[in-house]
């Protein structure tokens, strides 16, 4: 099975309310395809759902090192930082995200809403 199929199955398992299967598939992704950023994002998302903020932060950092263009992942990282009680780092990331040149990564309406929510949590 290729990495895209594994990722699809991981998200499908989560949608089917089978987190154990989703975690197992995500771990396969990390082992077989360690340079596949969406796999690391999936691991981060699952860790956050499992209330493991440090594990979530480590995985999202790995994903962003591989692909730093994903605004949703940057917002996810800010949420992870807040759950890890790292407000200074969260503020730095928020400022960096807001200060990015226009057109480089414009926020969608849903991303703007999420950003506004995160700002209220700092």
Secondary structure, DSSP 4 states (H G I P E B T S, - for coil): --HHHHHHHHHHHHHTT-HHHHHHHHHHHHHH-TT-HHHHHHHHHHHHHTT-HHHHHHHHHHHHHH-TT-HHHHHHHHHHHHHTT-HHHHHHHHHHHHTSPTTTSPPPHHHHHHHHHHHHH-
